[in-house]
Amino acid sequence: MESASLAIVIPCYNEYSRLPLGEFRQFLRVHRDVAICLVDDASTDNTLERFHALQEEYPNQIQILQHSENQGKAEAVRTGILHCYEKELAPNLAYLDADLATSLEECTSLLPYLEHKSFVFASRILKVGSVVERRFTRFLIGRIIATAISNILGLKVYDTQCGCKVMRAEMIPILFEEPFHSRWLFDVELFSRILAHYGPEKAISLMEEVPVKRWVDRGESKVRLTYFFGLWKDLWVIRKQHRKTMAPWWTNR
């Protein structure tokens, strides 16, 4: 591969039985200008075997990182993104969930938006012609969380938690230099960091929320149901940090 137009980070923990290798292979055969960085977060199964099988077939497109200890999805994404950025793999970077609920093709379809924006994120907004399949309980909990997040950030956004974000490489130091406070709600912290760095008006002009064409809930979430109660602690910490970092903007208004 001469140079990639996009590098996609995929965090994985015990994904041996559900990693859709066929979809990866089909995508990599067609999209020779896309690199994929697979991050193993200290899996206890044979996830690495699947990684190496793909790398043997597509050595120029597959990067593999391995954590010696489980650090959570947030750090797995951060590690992968920083690796791609430091290696200058591509001018644009993204991350996706390992089950490809949002497909690799859909992720690459967001690239044109980066011609005028710096941070683009997929959103599970159901529109005419789109397909969004997820359990009602997951939808309901998601809407409750989304409302809380919008209030915390003071930002009208429908879906911060869809696992597909695409951004220009220039955004990486701003978004990923510091570790996240939450293992699962780090997406919220990304929005907070953009708002704090650029100020609300400029930040909004740099972002684009794009409805997915297709999103399919595949199997059980790695987030335990009991976290529904623990997440409020995470949101409280994020809210406290957000208010602190946004203080200069609010003071000068």
Disulfide bonds with the S-S distance in Angstrom:
none
